[in-house]
Amino acid sequence: MEEKLFLDKSVKPTIEAIETGLGETHRYYEKINDLLPLYLKEWAFSKSSGWMCKYHDKKKALFYLIPFNNQFKISLTIRECEKTTILKERSLSLSILDKIESAKKYSEGYAIQLYVTNGKDYSVLEDLIIKIIALR
């Protein structure tokens, strides 16, 4: 069962708390940070998610990272033009292409949520992030 971390608005997550809470998946959190040195990382509180980390370029969010016990969720929005290009290239895993193809459309684009619990999940996420950054 998914157990959200950092639900107390008055207690911003520390580096130590993040490492402990994410457990084995903390290494993938660190890899994301290494992958995105030019993106700002900002922790913010949401009533529905608790503390989450927004990765952005000062203008728009690339994605939100929501920590859970021993895993994390990435929530992102893919723009219409990005979706079209990504689906044409077919360079990503079939599982992520299926998610993109069936994603619900909102005014900002298509909402995608990915959980990272292991190296395979992270690899799929990394491929998608690299692709999206290249398109932006």
Secondary structure, 3 states (H helix, E strand, C coil): CCCECCCCCCCCCCHHHHHHHHHHHHHHHHHHHHHCCCCEEEEEEECCCEEEEEEECCCCEEEEEEEECCEEEEEEEECHHHHHHHHHHCCCCHHHHHHHHCCCEECCEEEEEEEECCHHHHHHHHHHHHHHHHHC
